[in-house]
Amino acid sequence: QVQLVESGGGLVQAGGSLRLSCAASGRTISSYAVGWFRQAPGKEREFVAAISWSGGSIYYADSVKGRFTISRHNAKNTVYLQMNNLKPEDTAVYYCAADPRYSSDYAPFSAAQYDYWGQGTQVTVSS
């Protein structure tokens, strides 16, 4: 079993930056696609970014493109989400998810296609 733990959330002013980490234990996720999702109060969970296990394919939601960067460090069994120029509408609980079923150059956009999830980390952006 894979356990995922997110960290790095917090309170930041608009225009600021945070780096989220998704640390895996129990098994290496070097062959897992990994996605970041977020859920704001009263809203459905939405896709933010995803990276294939090779790192060769990366996807972003239009709302974060150009501001967020997903990356992975397989030797550390960790995936990162660098978030720059944060906006109040980025406020949400951020979750990472992982799944081993996909090819080296694909990562799903849908939460339903990930089997393993972390507990989430709160990101709050003040205006």
C-alpha positions as CSV (number, residue, x, y, z in Angstrom):
1,Q,0.0,0.0,0.0
2,V,1.1,3.5,-0.7
3,Q,0.6,6.3,1.8
4,L,0.7,9.9,0.7
5,V,1.2,12.9,2.9
6,E,0.9,16.4,1.7
7,S,2.6,19.3,3.4
8,G,3.5,22.9,2.7
9,G,0.2,24.5,2.9
10,G,-0.6,27.7,4.9
11,L,-1.8,31.2,4.8
12,V,-0.3,33.6,2.2
13,Q,-1.1,36.9,0.8
14,A,-2.3,37.3,-2.8
15,G,0.7,37.3,-5.1
16,G,2.7,35.1,-2.8
17,S,4.1,31.6,-3.3
18,L,3.9,28.2,-1.6
19,R,5.5,24.9,-2.4
20,L,3.4,21.8,-1.6
21,S,5.0,18.4,-1.2
22,C,3.5,15.0,-1.6
23,A,5.7,12.5,0.2
24,A,5.0,8.8,-0.4
25,S,5.8,5.9,1.8
26,G,5.2,2.2,1.8
27,R,6.1,1.8,-1.8
28,T,8.1,3.7,-4.4
29,I,5.9,5.9,-6.6
30,S,8.5,6.2,-9.4
31,S,6.1,4.3,-11.7
32,Y,3.0,6.0,-10.5
33,A,1.2,8.9,-12.2
34,V,0.6,11.6,-9.7
35,G,-2.0,14.4,-9.7
36,W,-2.9,17.4,-7.6
37,F,-6.5,18.3,-6.9
38,R,-8.1,20.9,-4.8
39,Q,-11.5,21.4,-3.1
40,A,-12.9,24.7,-1.9
41,P,-15.8,24.9,0.6
42,G,-19.0,24.1,-1.1
43,K,-17.4,23.1,-4.4
44,E,-16.5,19.8,-6.0
45,R,-12.9,18.5,-6.1
46,E,-11.2,19.9,-9.2
47,F,-8.1,18.9,-11.1
48,V,-5.0,21.2,-10.7
49,A,-2.0,19.4,-12.3
50,A,-0.7,16.0,-13.1
51,I,2.6,14.4,-14.0
52,S,3.3,11.0,-15.7
53,W,5.7,8.6,-14.0
54,S,8.3,9.3,-16.6
55,G,7.9,13.0,-16.0
56,G,7.6,13.4,-19.7
57,S,4.0,14.5,-19.7
58,I,2.7,17.3,-17.6
59,Y,-0.8,18.7,-17.5
60,Y,-2.3,21.8,-15.9
61,A,-5.8,23.2,-15.4
62,D,-6.3,26.4,-17.4
63,S,-6.8,28.3,-14.1
64,V,-3.3,27.6,-12.9
65,K,-1.3,27.4,-16.1
66,G,1.7,29.7,-16.0
67,R,1.5,30.0,-12.2
68,F,1.9,26.5,-10.9
69,T,4.6,23.9,-11.6
70,I,4.4,20.2,-10.9
71,S,7.6,18.2,-10.6
72,R,8.8,15.0,-9.2
73,H,11.9,13.7,-7.4
74,N,11.7,10.0,-7.7
75,A,14.8,9.4,-5.5
76,K,13.0,11.2,-2.7
77,N,9.7,9.5,-3.5
78,T,8.1,13.0,-3.6
79,V,6.1,15.1,-5.9
80,Y,5.9,18.9,-5.6
81,L,3.6,21.6,-6.6
82,Q,5.2,25.1,-6.8
83,M,2.5,27.7,-6.6
84,N,3.4,31.3,-7.6
85,N,1.3,34.4,-7.9
86,L,-1.4,32.9,-5.7
87,K,-4.9,34.4,-5.9
88,P,-7.7,34.3,-3.4
89,E,-9.6,31.9,-5.7
90,D,-6.8,29.3,-5.1
91,T,-7.9,28.9,-1.5
92,A,-8.8,25.2,-1.0
93,V,-7.7,22.0,0.5
94,Y,-5.1,20.5,-1.8
95,Y,-4.8,16.8,-2.3
96,C,-2.2,14.6,-4.1
97,A,-3.2,11.3,-5.6
98,A,-1.2,8.5,-7.2
99,D,-1.9,5.5,-9.4
100,P,0.3,2.9,-11.0
101,R,-2.0,1.8,-13.8
102,Y,-1.0,4.2,-16.5
103,S,1.7,4.3,-19.2
104,S,4.9,6.2,-18.7
105,D,3.7,9.3,-20.6
106,Y,0.2,9.7,-19.3
107,A,-1.5,11.0,-16.1
108,P,-5.2,11.2,-15.7
109,F,-7.2,14.4,-15.1
110,S,-10.1,12.7,-13.3
111,A,-10.0,12.1,-9.6
112,A,-11.9,8.8,-10.2
113,Q,-8.8,7.5,-12.0
114,Y,-6.6,7.7,-8.9
115,D,-6.6,5.0,-6.3
116,Y,-4.3,6.5,-3.6
117,W,-4.9,9.8,-1.9
118,G,-3.4,11.9,0.8
119,Q,-5.3,13.6,3.6
120,G,-4.9,17.1,2.1
121,T,-3.3,20.4,3.1
122,Q,-5.0,23.7,3.5
123,V,-4.0,26.6,1.3
124,T,-5.5,30.0,2.2
125,V,-4.8,33.1,0.1
126,S,-5.8,36.4,1.5
127,S,-6.6,39.4,-0.6
